Amino acid sequence: MIRHPPIQYMDRTRAYYAALRFGEPYVWAHHDDSPFARFDMPLTQARIGLVTTAAPFRSEYGDQGPGAKYNGAAKFFQVYAISTESEPDLRISHIAIDRNHTTAEDQNSYFPITAMRRAANRKTIRSLGPRFFGLPTDRDQECTVEIYGDDILKYCREDAIDAVLLFPNCPVCHQSVSLVARHLEAHGIPTVICGCAKDIVEYCGVPRFVFSDFPLGNSAGKPFDSGSQERVIDLALKLLISASSPGQTSCNTEHWAESDEWKNDYCDIEGLDPRTRENLRQEFERQQSIGYANKTSDSKRDKLVGAEQAD
């Protein structure tokens, strides 16, 4: 069977938003090289941190369940830290995953807490970090590095994290984790990104990347397939050890389905009439404005907290 090459998400999304009559194309982050922190300790002595772009479920924000439409109200714009001993309920309705071919029914397909606990129980690693960290999805690259990246760096140092695995979902998520991985590496913390948007991660320039050619929303493996999920973690840990220079990509050899026809659908706008395109544009703008209101609210809250601390 002929296999299709990985989706070019930068080109696909650029064409999609141009067809919806948005403004200038988004300029994706690009670097020709990458900082690199060598992982120089046995895995059995390592405390591994997790970073996700999934959002904690909050019922007041509307439908965030499996198959939910893009929900701007569920976006978050502050880094969060949650105990890895908890049973978190994380959702990905707030981002542009592949809603045609995956439903986000299995949290373990985008947030591998179960597979990582198994790795710790088998003594493959010494332990998970005491907390995992939530990274906001934000097109603002400077904010992603200087605010979110600094927050995650601070949390990693507080928790004595030896290396970090990062799990993005949508196209912009892949850029966000790439920028934060670069930031962590520049400050001496080795990283591995596990994701599905190969072009975005490699264009940004990162030290280590495990690529799974799956629909967006499955960076940690196939849903309800523990073997697939553990395979992604195994690839990430092996790459963490083996990489001797930056820019290393390890490709997961699993296929999503017997056919690669699913790759034709993401951001496919061909055949849609002008009215449908206009409805899509208006709905996207509406959800973006809701998300922007959340970001503004979070910024105001930060200022209030800072003022209280200063007092």
Order of alpha helices (4+ residues) and beta strands (2+ residues): alpha-beta-beta-beta-beta-alpha-beta-beta-alpha-beta-alpha-beta-alpha-beta-alpha-beta-alpha
